[in-house]
Amino acid sequence: MSKIKQLIQLHESGVSNRQIALTLGLNKGTVNDYVNKLKSGGMQSKELLRLDEPVLEGKFSAGTAAFTDPRFEQFKEQLPYFEKELERKHVTRYLLWREYLDKYPSGYRYTQFCYHLNQQLVARRPTAILTHVAGEELFVDFAGDPMEYIDIETGEVIKVQVFVACFPYSDYSFCMAVRTQSTDDFLYALSCGLRHFGGIPKILVPDNLKASVIKADRYEPELNRVMEDFANHYGFVVCPARVRHPKDKAKVEGQVRIIYSRVYAKLRNQHFFSLEELNRALAEKTLEHNQTRMQRCDYSRQERFLADEKDKLRPLPETVFEKKYYAELKVENNGCIFLARDKHYYSVPYTYIGEKVQIIYTRTLVKIFCRNSLVATHERTVGFGYTTVSEHLCSAHRFYRERSPEYYINAAGKKSTVLKELVTAIFNHSNRPPELSYKTCDGLLSLARKTDPGRFEKACGIAIEAEKYSYRFVQSLVSGKSLLMEETENYKPLPQTENVRGKHYYQ
């Protein structure tokens, strides 16, 4: 177009067309065409010289615009049909062109047909330029192609999934292999990625994976409960990409393609014998990829991430995320809930017996809520048994649980010294487990409350001397059914006189 301006200036100076062609190195016929258009254009030369090159080219452009061609009108009418048919399986552009040509024999040839079809499809679906803020979004996805390792014990080739995370601002990426695309493996890989990045973004953009989304929806996808707990723990918002809209997370899609060539391809001839060994190789090759200078840039992905993005990430939480499980159970008559997953009982304050309570439990803790309040917390235990807290029990149950030899000895000491001596002897002179003597002690304490103190103490003294450590023996003495008690009570010592013979009588 700069030559057109020179052509105009030479023409205005009176130079002939032949000389203009020789001076500018143009064909004489071309110069004649431009001069004729200049004369018939209706614009002054000074106005044309002030125009920018693209505008000036439009004034002098040769050829016929597509929209003025009668074939274009025929083609435009068929465009909705072409677009709809291309969405169907096995339909190709060549097939559509053949059908188009059968209907319009003088229509476009195949090259022009494809050109105009592409132009119209692109115009109908333009691609937006997305701007990304440093540290705001993290895109995550699973690579379509799995990797594998060999089980060293069985020789089995085990396929594994590759998790990829990418910050769209810096294009800094992370990848690791996990066994499946399940929720547990997805969240484990994501937590490893966040620790690798050393911070938390504001927004997480996953695909509509079953690991994170229960129900896919274009506007309000429904997240699963575990993903919500994970996001709340780390403090970010989850905004899943739309279904069948990979451009929503184009950065991670592009990152996956690059990882195929820069990570997968470099490891194609290596064999791995554990998941850990495979992940070490993935980390090494991904680091090389992040440290490689990007095309058209004088910095690498890692350099940009460290310089502009890492400081804008929020700090990691102090505690590690634990997956939460939920249940709703009824407090049984024994004051406990039964967690079937663990086959274990956990106590609840006895005032909540018969109530429905909500259970939230993790790998280490069991929390029990009733009426939106936390009423009990226990360490999680797997296996049949009971985990109870004494404060949760009613007074009768608490007394029953708190019994011990020391308890009974102290309780007997409050009644009398002789009873304490008898109870101590019961526990010390028996080879039975102490629990088998608790009822004997309960009977003696009850008998002490119902019997005359003097008579009861005499009965306890006789039991100690006779080494009869049983409730029935003391009860028989107290009730007067024993000759020992009667003999003791009726015994009267003989009077002291001088006539009584002594041991010296026969000497």
Phi, psi and omega in degrees: 000334176295330177290329177296318178297321177294322178299316180298315181296318179294321179295318178294335179277359177089013179285140182289159180298322180298316182291324177298318180296318179292321183291317185266354180072033180253162174289143182297322179297323179295318179296320178299319179297315182294320180294320178297318178294325179295321181287326183263001185283336180081011180243146178286150181299323180296322179293320180294321181292336179278348181286150173289156185305312180300321179292319179296324178296323178296329179289329186248005186298140179265171178089179183245132178296148184299322185288349176266356181276129180302329180297330182293325178296318177296318181295318183297326179294329182272353187300314177303322178295315179300316182296318180292319182291328180294341178281346181275154182294143172070004179271128182246165177293323181297319179297317179295323179295320179297319179293320179297319182290327176296327181276324180232085184302331180266015183285191183295149169286174189298318182296313179293324178301311180294322181299308182293325178296315178298318180299318182288320180293319178294319180296327180284333183232072181290154179260125180281150175268114182267133176258138183242141179263140182300129176076007184271314186239147171230121179265136180227150180192164171261137176295146181291326181266126178281168170245183185209158170218166185254127175290116187293338182274319184255343184079005181286139175272119185252122177279139179228157180265148181249119179270135181232133175232145186210134170274119185293335181292310182261347184068016179286133190233166178215140175214149177204158181262138174229164188290320184219179173261023180293167181299316181298313181292322179297313182290327177295315179295320179295318178295322176296320178296318179296321176294323178296317180289334179079021179184179186241129174282174177278325187228135173252129181244093176267171169284174178279060179285149174294338179293338183236336185237128177281309183232119180284138177209144184296326187251320183224076177295145183264116181281150174284162189296322182294319179296322177296316178298318180297315180295320178294324180293317183271345174080041173231167180257140179257121177235088182299149175291158178291152180295133179059033175231075182296340180291342176297334178228051185299328182298314181287328175298316177294325180294323177297317179297321179292321180295327175303317184275327186263343180242300181304310186297323181288340181257008188296332183260006180260149177244137182241146186241013173195159179294324179296317179296320178296317181292327176296319178293319178298318180296320181295314182288326177293323176297317176300318179298315180293333181269358178280133179298135180283149177297142180066009178229151179258026178215164179262171177297319181294318180298318179290321178299312182292326184281318190245340193245320188299322181293341182270354176283147177280151184293154177290149177293157182289329183259152178277142180293135174241132181296135181257142175242151186234145177205158174233119186228167178253137179287124184281173183296338178277006177078021182229159168253148181253114178270103187297328181299324180262349187055048186219148178260140177232134186282152176227147176311135190299341179291346181261011179300131181090351181275153170272130182235155178260135183246129170237117182229147179243193180294336186240336187232152172235120179246136183241128183239142175219131183052045175066020178233144177284120184249343181199146175224131180226154168287137184286136180228131179257129182122150185297136179160187182234136170242112186231158175240132186300326180295340179282344187271154173287170187299321181294315179292324179294319177298318182297322182283331186271004180296145178196164177304320180296322180299314183290323179295318179293319179296321178292323179297332178288338179274305180194160180291322182294318179297321178298320179295322180293315181295320178298319179294326179300316181282330184276335185251031180226137177271359180282159173300144184300331181300332181286346180262356183297320182292325175300316180293321176301318179296319180295319179295320178295319179295326180294329180284336187258351189246153175302129185304318181295314180295322181294319180294322177298318180296320179293322179295319178296319180297323179292316181294323181275354182057041176253091187263069179219153179293319183296322180295314180295321180296320179294325177293316184291323183283354178083011180271001182252133178294331180299317181292318180295316179298322180293317182288323183273356183291127176233124181293148179290148179290149180274118178227165180282343183278358182282127180289140179249195185283347182264007185298321186269004182272000000 
